[in-house]
Amino acid sequence: MSNPPLCAIADIPDGGSEGFFTETSDGRLLYMVVRTGDAVFVYKNACPHTGMPLDFQPGKFLTKDGSMIQCSTHGAKFQIEDGVCVSGPCMGDRLEAVAFEVRSGDIFLTENK
């Protein structure tokens, strides 16, 4: 049995982000999806510094200009394309990327951790 899609690409505005979760036997797992044009990036919604969710408000992960992912706890900033922290207490660490594939406009997680 195949997993349901995490979301549709159309659910994420171009230049925007959104948060999602899945229920597993180990509990709820949180994810963030960032879209820039046709490219999408999926990360676990957990700061490498504290493990806390990054969003300021539900689904809001980006700096005001939309150029970086920003942690709401200590303001760390991460590159969208690779999740590398470029400023803040976890500089040099990275967000945990999540394997996914796009099928018919929907995003499906391909790992189940």
N, CA, C and O atoms as a Tinker XYZ file with bonds, in Angstrom:
   452  protein
     1  N      0.852000   -1.185000    0.000000    73     2
     2  CA     0.000000    0.000000    0.000000    64     1     3
     3  C      0.889000    1.236000    0.000000    63     2     4     5
     4  O      1.820000    1.339000    0.798000    81     3
     5  N      0.603000    2.154000   -0.879000    73     3     6
     6  CA     1.421000    3.346000   -1.016000    64     5     7
     7  C      0.969000    4.425000   -0.026000    63     6     8     9
     8  O     -0.212000    4.536000    0.305000    81     7
     9  N      1.937000    5.206000    0.431000    73     7    10
    10  CA     1.635000    6.298000    1.342000    64     9    11
    11  C      0.884000    7.395000    0.600000    63    10    12    13
    12  O      1.092000    7.585000   -0.598000    81    11
    13  N      0.016000    8.116000    1.296000    73    11    14
    14  CA    -0.642000    9.254000    0.653000    64    13    15
    15  C      0.384000   10.363000    0.412000    63    14    16    17
    16  O      1.436000   10.378000    1.051000    81    15
    17  N      0.089000   11.293000   -0.504000    73    15    18
    18  CA     1.033000   12.388000   -0.734000    64    17    19
    19  C      1.139000   13.279000    0.499000    63    18    20    21
    20  O      0.180000   13.429000    1.255000    81    19
    21  N      2.320000   13.869000    0.691000    73    19    22
    22  CA     2.500000   14.849000    1.766000    64    21    23
    23  C      1.682000   16.089000    1.434000    63    22    24    25
    24  O      1.010000   16.649000    2.300000    81    23
    25  N      1.742000   16.517000    0.161000    73    23    26
    26  CA     0.994000   17.671000   -0.300000    64    25    27
    27  C      1.100000   17.743000   -1.819000    63    26    28    29
    28  O      1.815000   16.957000   -2.441000    81    27
    29  N      0.392000   18.677000   -2.397000    73    27    30
    30  CA     0.533000   18.981000   -3.818000    64    29    31
    31  C      1.475000   20.177000   -3.948000    63    30    32    33
    32  O      1.484000   21.065000   -3.095000    81    31
    33  N      2.264000   20.193000   -5.018000    73    31    34
    34  CA     3.142000   21.351000   -5.237000    64    33    35
    35  C      2.305000   22.629000   -5.252000    63    34    36    37
    36  O      2.746000   23.665000   -4.755000    81    35
    37  N      1.108000   22.560000   -5.817000    73    35    38
    38  CA     0.230000   23.734000   -5.893000    64    37    39
    39  C     -0.186000   24.249000   -4.509000    63    38    40    41
    40  O     -0.643000   25.385000   -4.390000    81    39
    41  N     -0.031000   23.419000   -3.455000    73    39    42
    42  CA    -0.353000   23.863000   -2.091000    64    41    43
    43  C      0.658000   24.869000   -1.562000    63    42    44    45
    44  O      0.373000   25.583000   -0.601000    81    43
    45  N      1.839000   24.934000   -2.179000    73    43    46
    46  CA     2.909000   25.816000   -1.727000    64    45    47
    47  C      3.016000   26.971000   -2.718000    63    46    48    49
    48  O      3.263000   26.732000   -3.900000    81    47
    49  N      2.838000   28.210000   -2.276000    73    47    50
    50  CA     2.987000   29.316000   -3.226000    64    49    51
    51  C      4.439000   29.430000   -3.697000    63    50    52    53
    52  O      5.363000   29.149000   -2.934000    81    51
    53  N      4.640000   29.836000   -4.943000    73    51    54
    54  CA     5.995000   30.047000   -5.452000    64    53    55
    55  C      6.695000   31.066000   -4.561000    63    54    56    57
    56  O      6.172000   32.153000   -4.318000    81    55
    57  N      7.879000   30.708000   -4.076000    73    55    58
    58  CA     8.613000   31.577000   -3.155000    64    57    59
    59  C      8.121000   31.471000   -1.723000    63    58    60    61
    60  O      8.460000   32.307000   -0.885000    81    59
    61  N      7.329000   30.454000   -1.437000    73    59    62
    62  CA     6.741000   30.293000   -0.110000    64    61    63
    63  C      7.099000   28.969000    0.533000    63    62    64    65
    64  O      7.894000   28.189000    0.009000    81    63
    65  N      6.487000   28.741000    1.690000    73    63    66
    66  CA     6.743000   27.522000    2.456000    64    65    67
    67  C      5.461000   27.080000    3.135000    63    66    68    69
    68  O      4.495000   27.835000    3.241000    81    67
    69  N      5.479000   25.831000    3.593000    73    67    70
    70  CA     4.344000   25.297000    4.326000    64    69    71
    71  C      4.843000   24.157000    5.202000    63    70    72    73
    72  O      5.854000   23.526000    4.893000    81    71
    73  N      4.143000   23.899000    6.280000    73    71    74
    74  CA     4.491000   22.810000    7.183000    64    73    75
    75  C      3.478000   21.685000    7.075000    63    74    76    77
    76  O      2.294000   21.917000    6.833000    81    75
    77  N      3.962000   20.459000    7.258000    73    75    78
    78  CA     3.111000   19.282000    7.180000    64    77    79
    79  C      3.583000   18.281000    8.227000    63    78    80    81
    80  O      4.665000   18.433000    8.794000    81    79
    81  N      2.777000   17.264000    8.481000    73    79    82
    82  CA     3.196000   16.199000    9.392000    64    81    83
    83  C      2.651000   14.877000    8.912000    63    82    84    85
    84  O      1.684000   14.811000    8.152000    81    83
    85  N      3.303000   13.817000    9.381000    73    83    86
    86  CA     2.796000   12.467000    9.177000    64    85    87
    87  C      2.738000   11.793000   10.535000    63    86    88    89
    88  O      3.516000   12.103000   11.437000    81    87
    89  N      1.815000   10.879000   10.661000    73    87    90
    90  CA     1.705000   10.077000   11.884000    64    89    91
    91  C      2.420000    8.761000   11.644000    63    90    92    93
    92  O      2.186000    8.099000   10.633000    81    91
    93  N      3.297000    8.376000   12.575000    73    91    94
    94  CA     3.995000    7.103000   12.473000    64    93    95
    95  C      3.827000    6.352000   13.783000    63    94    96    97
    96  O      3.271000    6.884000   14.744000    81    95
    97  N      4.304000    5.128000   13.821000    73    95    98
    98  CA     4.226000    4.361000   15.062000    64    97    99
    99  C      5.104000    4.982000   16.144000    63    98   100   101
   100  O      4.906000    4.725000   17.332000    81    99
   101  N      6.075000    5.801000   15.733000    73    99   102
   102  CA     6.939000    6.490000   16.698000    64   101   103
   103  C      6.419000    7.876000   17.060000    63   102   104   105
   104  O      7.073000    8.602000   17.809000    81   103
   105  N      5.262000    8.250000   16.544000    73   103   106
   106  CA     4.694000    9.568000   16.832000    64   105   107
   107  C      4.623000   10.429000   15.588000    63   106   108   109
   108  O      4.824000    9.955000   14.469000    81   107
   109  N      4.337000   11.689000   15.801000    73   107   110
   110  CA     4.165000   12.639000   14.697000    64   109   111
   111  C      5.514000   13.164000   14.235000    63   110   112   113
   112  O      6.348000   13.566000   15.046000    81   111
   113  N      5.723000   13.157000   12.911000    73   111   114
   114  CA     6.931000   13.724000   12.317000    64   113   115
   115  C      6.556000   14.990000   11.577000    63   114   116   117
   116  O      5.583000   15.012000   10.824000    81   115
   117  N      7.332000   16.054000   11.789000    73   115   118
   118  CA     7.064000   17.361000   11.200000    64   117   119
   119  C      7.988000   17.623000   10.022000    63   118   120   121
   120  O      9.167000   17.273000   10.056000    81   119
   121  N      7.443000   18.242000    8.980000    73   119   122
   122  CA     8.195000   18.548000    7.771000    64   121   123
   123  C      7.936000   19.981000    7.340000    63   122   124   125
   124  O      6.907000   20.569000    7.670000    81   123
   125  N      8.891000   20.533000    6.593000    73   123   126
   126  CA     8.673000   21.810000    5.920000    64   125   127
   127  C      8.945000   21.598000    4.444000    63   126   128   129
   128  O      9.841000   20.848000    4.055000    81   127
   129  N      8.151000   22.274000    3.633000    73   127   130
   130  CA     8.338000   22.244000    2.190000    64   129   131
   131  C      8.510000   23.693000    1.737000    63   130   132   133
   132  O      7.703000   24.558000    2.076000    81   131
   133  N      9.574000   23.949000    0.966000    73   131   134
   134  CA     9.839000   25.278000    0.416000    64   133   135
   135  C      9.817000   25.137000   -1.100000    63   134   136   137
   136  O     10.380000   24.196000   -1.659000    81   135
   137  N      9.165000   26.079000   -1.747000    73   135   138
   138  CA     9.071000   26.049000   -3.214000    64   137   139
   139  C      9.687000   27.309000   -3.798000    63   138   140   141
   140  O      9.377000   28.423000   -3.377000    81   139
   141  N     10.555000   27.116000   -4.767000    73   139   142
   142  CA    11.087000   28.225000   -5.554000    64   141   143
   143  C     10.911000   27.855000   -7.014000    63   142   144   145
   144  O     11.672000   27.051000   -7.553000    81   143
   145  N      9.905000   28.443000   -7.658000    73   143   146
   146  CA     9.585000   28.083000   -9.040000    64   145   147
   147  C      9.131000   26.641000   -9.109000    63   146   148   149
   148  O      8.224000   26.231000   -8.385000    81   147
   149  N      9.768000   25.865000   -9.988000    73   147   150
   150  CA     9.430000   24.451000  -10.123000    64   149   151
   151  C     10.177000   23.575000   -9.130000    63   150   152   153
   152  O      9.882000   22.386000   -9.016000    81   151
   153  N     11.139000   24.140000   -8.411000    73   151   154
   154  CA    11.934000   23.359000   -7.460000    64   153   155
   155  C     11.256000   23.336000   -6.091000    63   154   156   157
   156  O     10.734000   24.347000   -5.621000    81   155
   157  N     11.277000   22.160000   -5.463000    73   155   158
   158  CA    10.773000   22.035000   -4.095000    64   157   159
   159  C     11.852000   21.371000   -3.245000    63   158   160   161
   160  O     12.636000   20.554000   -3.729000    81   159
   161  N     11.870000   21.740000   -1.978000    73   159   162
   162  CA    12.838000   21.227000   -1.018000    64   161   163
   163  C     12.068000   20.801000    0.225000    63   162   164   165
   164  O     11.232000   21.547000    0.736000    81   163
   165  N     12.357000   19.595000    0.705000    73   163   166
   166  CA    11.657000   19.054000    1.862000    64   165   167
   167  C     12.689000   18.752000    2.947000    63   166   168   169
   168  O     13.677000   18.059000    2.706000    81   167
   169  N     12.442000   19.286000    4.148000    73   167   170
   170  CA    13.312000   19.064000    5.302000    64   169   171
   171  C     12.464000   18.677000    6.494000    63   170   172   173
   172  O     11.278000   18.999000    6.555000    81   171
   173  N     13.080000   17.979000    7.447000    73   171   174
   174  CA    12.417000   17.768000    8.730000    64   173   175
   175  C     12.330000   19.123000    9.416000    63   174   176   177
   176  O     13.277000   19.909000    9.371000    81   175
   177  N     11.210000   19.393000   10.043000    73   175   178
   178  CA    10.989000   20.671000   10.727000    64   177   179
   179  C     11.579000   20.585000   12.130000    63   178   180   181
   180  O     10.860000   20.489000   13.125000    81   179
   181  N     12.910000   20.622000   12.181000    73   179   182
   182  CA    13.625000   20.552000   13.461000    64   181   183
   183  C     14.959000   21.272000   13.314000    63   182   184   185
   184  O     15.749000   20.950000   12.427000    81   183
   185  N     15.206000   22.237000   14.178000    73   183   186
   186  CA    16.476000   22.957000   14.143000    64   185   187
   187  C     17.600000   22.023000   14.601000    63   186   188   189
   188  O     17.446000   21.320000   15.600000    81   187
   189  N     18.732000   22.006000   13.879000    73   187   190
   190  CA    19.834000   21.142000   14.313000    64   189   191
   191  C     20.437000   21.580000   15.646000    63   190   192   193
   192  O     21.140000   20.799000   16.288000    81   191
   193  N     20.175000   22.808000   16.069000    73   191   194
   194  CA    20.716000   23.330000   17.330000    64   193   195
   195  C     19.929000   22.817000   18.533000    63   194   196   197
   196  O     20.524000   22.337000   19.498000    81   195
   197  N     18.591000   22.912000   18.487000    73   195   198
   198  CA    17.772000   22.557000   19.649000    64   197   199
   199  C     16.765000   21.446000   19.388000    63   198   200   201
   200  O     16.216000   20.875000   20.331000    81   199
   201  N     16.515000   21.131000   18.111000    73   199   202
   202  CA    15.482000   20.156000   17.775000    64   201   203
   203  C     14.080000   20.744000   17.740000    63   202   204   205
   204  O     13.122000   20.040000   17.418000    81   203
   205  N     13.948000   22.024000   18.065000    73   203   206
   206  CA    12.638000   22.683000   18.065000    64   205   207
   207  C     12.160000   22.914000   16.633000    63   206   208   209
   208  O     12.979000   23.052000   15.725000    81   207
   209  N     10.838000   22.956000   16.420000    73   207   210
   210  CA    10.322000   23.332000   15.101000    64   209   211
   211  C     10.794000   24.743000   14.740000    63   210   212   213
   212  O     10.984000   25.583000   15.620000    81   211
   213  N     10.978000   24.993000   13.456000    73   211   214
   214  CA    11.530000   26.262000   13.007000    64   213   215
   215  C     10.495000   27.340000   12.745000    63   214   216   217
   216  O     10.835000   28.521000   12.811000    81   215
   217  N      9.242000   26.990000   12.451000    73   215   218
   218  CA     8.297000   27.996000   11.971000    64   217   219
   219  C      7.904000   29.025000   13.034000    63   218   220   221
   220  O      7.686000   28.707000   14.203000    81   219
   221  N      7.825000   30.288000   12.559000    73   219   222
   222  CA     7.393000   31.424000   13.383000    64   221   223
   223  C      5.902000   31.320000   13.681000    63   222   224   225
   224  O      5.457000   31.490000   14.816000    81   223
   225  N      5.158000   31.039000   12.637000    73   223   226
   226  CA     3.730000   30.761000   12.683000    64   225   227
   227  C      3.570000   29.494000   11.853000    63   226   228   229
   228  O      4.446000   29.190000   11.043000    81   227
   229  N      2.495000   28.751000   12.023000    73   227   230
   230  CA     2.369000   27.513000   11.251000    64   229   231
   231  C      2.651000   27.736000    9.754000    63   230   232   233
   232  O      2.006000   28.554000    9.098000    81   231
   233  N      3.633000   26.983000    9.238000    73   231   234
   234  CA     3.966000   27.029000    7.822000    64   233   235
   235  C      4.839000   28.190000    7.383000    63   234   236   237
   236  O      5.161000   28.294000    6.200000    81   235
   237  N      5.232000   29.066000    8.298000    73   235   238
   238  CA     6.051000   30.242000    7.953000    64   237   239
   239  C      7.497000   29.987000    8.385000    63   238   240   241
   240  O      7.836000   30.061000    9.567000    81   239
   241  N      8.342000   29.683000    7.386000    73   239   242
   242  CA     9.726000   29.295000    7.655000    64   241   243
   243  C     10.753000   30.255000    7.072000    63   242   244   245
   244  O     11.936000   30.149000    7.394000    81   243
   245  N     10.335000   31.188000    6.225000    73   243   246
   246  CA    11.289000   31.976000    5.458000    64   245   247
   247  C     11.517000   33.363000    6.047000    63   246   248   249
   248  O     10.667000   33.915000    6.745000    81   247
   249  N     12.702000   33.912000    5.739000    73   247   250
   250  CA    12.982000   35.300000    6.095000    64   249   251
   251  C     11.991000   36.202000    5.364000    63   250   252   253
   252  O     11.320000   35.766000    4.429000    81   251
   253  N     11.902000   37.455000    5.790000    73   251   254
   254  CA    10.928000   38.375000    5.177000    64   253   255
   255  C     11.102000   38.490000    3.675000    63   254   256   257
   256  O     10.117000   38.614000    2.948000    81   255
   257  N     12.349000   38.450000    3.195000    73   255   258
   258  CA    12.568000   38.561000    1.750000    64   257   259
   259  C     12.467000   37.218000    1.033000    63   258   260   261
   260  O     12.595000   37.162000   -0.190000    81   259
   261  N     12.235000   36.122000    1.787000    73   259   262
   262  CA    12.036000   34.806000    1.187000    64   261   263
   263  C     13.300000   34.122000    0.684000    63   262   264   265
   264  O     13.224000   33.106000   -0.008000    81   263
   265  N     14.468000   34.674000    1.029000    73   263   266
   266  CA    15.718000   34.129000    0.475000    64   265   267
   267  C     16.342000   33.022000    1.326000    63   266   268   269
   268  O     17.212000   32.297000    0.843000    81   267
   269  N     15.919000   32.881000    2.572000    73   267   270
   270  CA    16.516000   31.896000    3.492000    64   269   271
   271  C     15.421000   31.299000    4.374000    63   270   272   273
   272  O     14.358000   31.890000    4.565000    81   271
   273  N     15.711000   30.108000    4.905000    73   271   274
   274  CA    14.896000   29.511000    5.960000    64   273   275
   275  C     15.442000   30.069000    7.269000    63   274   276   277
   276  O     16.657000   30.132000    7.453000    81   275
   277  N     14.559000   30.475000    8.183000    73   275   278
   278  CA    15.013000   31.047000    9.447000    64   277   279
   279  C     14.351000   30.342000   10.619000    63   278   280   281
   280  O     13.146000   30.091000   10.604000    81   279
   281  N     15.143000   30.026000   11.629000    73   279   282
   282  CA    14.633000   29.390000   12.846000    64   281   283
   283  C     14.023000   30.446000   13.761000    63   282   284   285
   284  O     14.631000   31.486000   14.014000    81   283
   285  N     12.832000   30.176000   14.247000    73   283   286
   286  CA    12.134000   31.133000   15.107000    64   285   287
   287  C     12.739000   31.206000   16.510000    63   286   288   289
   288  O     12.516000   32.192000   17.213000    81   287
   289  N     13.489000   30.203000   16.933000    73   287   290
   290  CA    14.009000   30.190000   18.301000    64   289   291
   291  C     15.217000   31.101000   18.474000    63   290   292   293
   292  O     15.205000   31.972000   19.343000    81   291
   293  N     16.260000   30.921000   17.667000    73   291   294
   294  CA    17.472000   31.734000   17.822000    64   293   295
   295  C     17.858000   32.501000   16.562000    63   294   296   297
   296  O     18.924000   33.115000   16.515000    81   295
   297  N     17.000000   32.474000   15.535000    73   295   298
   298  CA    17.244000   33.263000   14.332000    64   297   299
   299  C     18.261000   32.688000   13.371000    63   298   300   301
   300  O     18.684000   33.384000   12.447000    81   299
   301  N     18.672000   31.441000   13.554000    73   299   302
   302  CA    19.625000   30.832000   12.620000    64   301   303
   303  C     19.041000   30.868000   11.215000    63   302   304   305
   304  O     17.834000   30.710000   11.030000    81   303
   305  N     19.914000   31.080000   10.219000    73   303   306
   306  CA    19.469000   31.132000    8.828000    64   305   307
   307  C     20.106000   30.001000    8.036000    63   306   308   309
   308  O     21.289000   29.696000    8.186000    81   307
   309  N     19.284000   29.386000    7.185000    73   307   310
   310  CA    19.684000   28.221000    6.405000    64   309   311
   311  C     19.440000   28.496000    4.932000    63   310   312   313
   312  O     18.450000   29.130000    4.570000    81   311
   313  N     20.346000   28.018000    4.079000    73   311   314
   314  CA    20.153000   28.103000    2.637000    64   313   315
   315  C     19.010000   27.181000    2.238000    63   314   316   317
   316  O     18.910000   26.055000    2.727000    81   315
   317  N     18.161000   27.657000    1.361000    73   315   318
   318  CA    17.007000   26.859000    0.935000    64   317   319
   319  C     17.452000   25.624000    0.165000    63   318   320   321
   320  O     16.905000   24.541000    0.373000    81   319
   321  N     18.438000   25.765000   -0.723000    73   319   322
   322  CA    18.800000   24.696000   -1.646000    64   321   323
   323  C     19.452000   23.489000   -0.988000    63   322   324   325
   324  O     19.298000   22.370000   -1.478000    81   323
   325  N     20.183000   23.690000    0.121000    73   323   326
   326  CA    20.881000   22.555000    0.733000    64   325   327
   327  C     20.722000   22.473000    2.254000    63   326   328   329
   328  O     21.242000   21.544000    2.873000    81   327
   329  N     20.013000   23.430000    2.867000    73   327   330
   330  CA    19.756000   23.391000    4.297000    64   329   331
   331  C     20.940000   23.737000    5.174000    63   330   332   333
   332  O     20.863000   23.562000    6.390000    81   331
   333  N     22.039000   24.226000    4.602000    73   331   334
   334  CA    23.232000   24.561000    5.390000    64   333   335
   335  C     22.982000   25.847000    6.179000    63   334   336   337
   336  O     22.482000   26.831000    5.636000    81   335
   337  N     23.336000   25.826000    7.465000    73   335   338
   338  CA    23.201000   27.004000    8.321000    64   337   339
   339  C     24.362000   27.954000    8.033000    63   338   340   341
   340  O     25.528000   27.573000    8.139000    81   339
   341  N     24.033000   29.195000    7.667000    73   339   342
   342  CA    25.049000   30.188000    7.331000    64   341   343
   343  C     25.182000   31.273000    8.387000    63   342   344   345
   344  O     26.102000   32.088000    8.320000    81   343
   345  N     24.273000   31.298000    9.370000    73   343   346
   346  CA    24.426000   32.221000   10.500000    64   345   347
   347  C     23.598000   31.711000   11.668000    63   346   348   349
   348  O     22.541000   31.106000   11.491000    81   347
   349  N     24.109000   31.972000   12.870000    73   347   350
   350  CA    23.401000   31.540000   14.070000    64   349   351
   351  C     24.180000   30.492000   14.834000    63   350   352   353
   352  O     25.289000   30.129000   14.444000    81   351
   353  N     23.600000   29.998000   15.931000    73   351   354
   354  CA    24.317000   29.099000   16.836000    64   353   355
   355  C     24.673000   27.736000   16.255000    63   354   356   357
   356  O     25.514000   27.033000   16.815000    81   355
   357  N     24.052000   27.351000   15.151000    73   355   358
   358  CA    24.362000   26.041000   14.565000    64   357   359
   359  C     25.080000   26.200000   13.226000    63   358   360   361
   360  O     24.965000   25.335000   12.357000    81   359
   361  N     25.819000   27.298000   13.053000    73   359   362
   362  CA    26.498000   27.578000   11.789000    64   361   363
   363  C     27.336000   26.373000   11.355000    63   362   364   365
   364  O     28.085000   25.796000   12.144000    81   363
   365  N     27.186000   26.013000   10.078000    73   363   366
   366  CA    27.897000   24.860000    9.529000    64   365   367
   367  C     27.095000   23.578000    9.585000    63   366   368   369
   368  O     27.351000   22.662000    8.805000    81   367
   369  N     26.123000   23.487000   10.495000    73   367   370
   370  CA    25.227000   22.325000   10.526000    64   369   371
   371  C     24.222000   22.460000    9.384000    63   370   372   373
   372  O     24.214000   23.466000    8.674000    81   371
   373  N     23.392000   21.464000    9.214000    73   371   374
   374  CA    22.372000   21.563000    8.163000    64   373   375
   375  C     21.067000   20.948000    8.620000    63   374   376   377
   376  O     21.025000   20.099000    9.510000    81   375
   377  N     20.012000   21.403000    7.984000    73   375   378
   378  CA    18.704000   20.805000    8.193000    64   377   379
   379  C     18.726000   19.398000    7.617000    63   378   380   381
   380  O     19.491000   19.109000    6.697000    81   379
   381  N     17.888000   18.525000    8.157000    73   379   382
   382  CA    17.844000   17.155000    7.667000    64   381   383
   383  C     16.913000   17.060000    6.468000    63   382   384   385
   384  O     15.694000   17.179000    6.592000    81   383
   385  N     17.521000   16.843000    5.299000    73   383   386
   386  CA    16.740000   16.705000    4.064000    64   385   387
   387  C     15.944000   15.403000    4.110000    63   386   388   389
   388  O     16.379000   14.412000    4.697000    81   387
   389  N     14.784000   15.426000    3.485000    73   387   390
   390  CA    13.907000   14.272000    3.431000    64   389   391
   391  C     13.776000   13.846000    1.968000    63   390   392   393
   392  O     13.491000   14.669000    1.098000    81   391
   393  N     13.986000   12.558000    1.706000    73   391   394
   394  CA    13.864000   12.042000    0.340000    64   393   395
   395  C     12.400000   12.066000   -0.086000    63   394   396   397
   396  O     11.505000   11.680000    0.665000    81   395
   397  N     12.188000   12.530000   -1.306000    73   395   398
   398  CA    10.826000   12.614000   -1.826000    64   397   399
   399  C     10.859000   12.477000   -3.336000    63   398   400   401
   400  O     11.917000   12.549000   -3.962000    81   399
   401  N      9.677000   12.278000   -3.911000    73   399   402
   402  CA     9.532000   12.316000   -5.360000    64   401   403
   403  C      8.226000   13.011000   -5.688000    63   402   404   405
   404  O      7.287000   13.016000   -4.892000    81   403
   405  N      8.184000   13.595000   -6.872000    73   403   406
   406  CA     6.983000   14.276000   -7.347000    64   405   407
   407  C      6.328000   13.393000   -8.401000    63   406   408   409
   408  O      6.957000   12.993000   -9.380000    81   407
   409  N      5.056000   13.100000   -8.179000    73   407   410
   410  CA     4.276000   12.312000   -9.129000    64   409   411
   411  C      2.957000   13.039000   -9.372000    63   410   412   413
   412  O      2.196000   13.291000   -8.438000    81   411
   413  N      2.695000   13.371000  -10.626000    73   411   414
   414  CA     1.453000   14.046000  -11.016000    64   413   415
   415  C      1.182000   15.286000  -10.176000    63   414   416   417
   416  O      0.040000   15.562000   -9.807000    81   415
   417  N      2.244000   16.029000   -9.879000    73   415   418
   418  CA     2.079000   17.279000   -9.139000    64   417   419
   419  C      1.990000   17.127000   -7.642000    63   418   420   421
   420  O      1.848000   18.125000   -6.936000    81   419
   421  N      2.069000   15.896000   -7.124000    73   419   422
   422  CA     2.027000   15.642000   -5.688000    64   421   423
   423  C      3.404000   15.234000   -5.168000    63   422   424   425
   424  O      4.182000   14.592000   -5.873000    81   423
   425  N      3.690000   15.617000   -3.924000    73   423   426
   426  CA     4.959000   15.276000   -3.287000    64   425   427
   427  C      4.737000   14.060000   -2.385000    63   426   428   429
   428  O      3.895000   14.075000   -1.487000    81   427
   429  N      5.514000   13.009000   -2.650000    73   427   430
   430  CA     5.454000   11.778000   -1.858000    64   429   431
   431  C      6.790000   11.579000   -1.171000    63   430   432   433
   432  O      7.839000   11.666000   -1.809000    81   431
   433  N      6.757000   11.312000    0.136000    73   431   434
   434  CA     7.995000   10.979000    0.852000    64   433   435
   435  C      8.415000    9.581000    0.422000    63   434   436   437
   436  O      7.577000    8.690000    0.286000    81   435
   437  N      9.717000    9.390000    0.208000    73   435   438
   438  CA    10.189000    8.071000   -0.218000    64   437   439
   439  C     10.979000    7.359000    0.866000    63   438   440   441
   440  O     11.431000    6.230000    0.674000    81   439
   441  N     11.145000    8.023000    2.007000    73   439   442
   442  CA    11.729000    7.339000    3.160000    64   441   443
   443  C     10.713000    7.429000    4.280000    63   442   444   445
   444  O      9.944000    8.387000    4.353000    81   443
   445  N     10.709000    6.453000    5.133000    73   443   446
   446  CA     9.730000    6.433000    6.215000    64   445   447
   447  C     10.466000    6.284000    7.530000    63   446   448   449
   448  O     10.572000    5.187000    8.078000    81   447
   449  N     10.978000    7.412000    8.037000    73   447   450
   450  CA    11.719000    7.382000    9.304000    64   449   451
   451  C     10.925000    8.056000   10.375000    63   450   452
   452  O     11.375000    8.137000   11.518000    81   451
